């Protein structure tokens, strides 16, 4: 019988997330992880507030969350999925973005008071050589405001 994977207690809160990711405020862009299926998918939340540094200079009268920060939130969530998954019995410990394909933005912009619901799904890849591929989407309500058809993480694995 295969060993059982250690259960992940959800939701993952800020203290849990900073134990996983190297990012810190103001660049930590995932506030909470609410669903996690290791090796498959993860759902997280980003609460958009007016007191974040970008809001002071990215259209100050009507602040709009920059699209690249929406993307970064999805990349960070992909990192959380990666380090909580196993590939051929190996666990990634860190990763860097190495490729991004087909990013799209929709709607009038993400503004303070919005909550981004982020979802990242694992795709094919080459885990044997440390290449993991994902698809990501960010929603505000029912509207998908940012989609990434595919992004690639180059990962390092824990020593065995």
Secondary structure by P-SEA (a helix, b strand, c coil): cccccccccccccaaaaaaccccccccccccccccccccccccbbbbbbcccccccccccccccccaaaaaaaaaaaaaaaaaacccccccccccccccccbbbbbccccccccccbbbbbbcccccccbbbbbcbbbbccccccbbbcccccccccccc
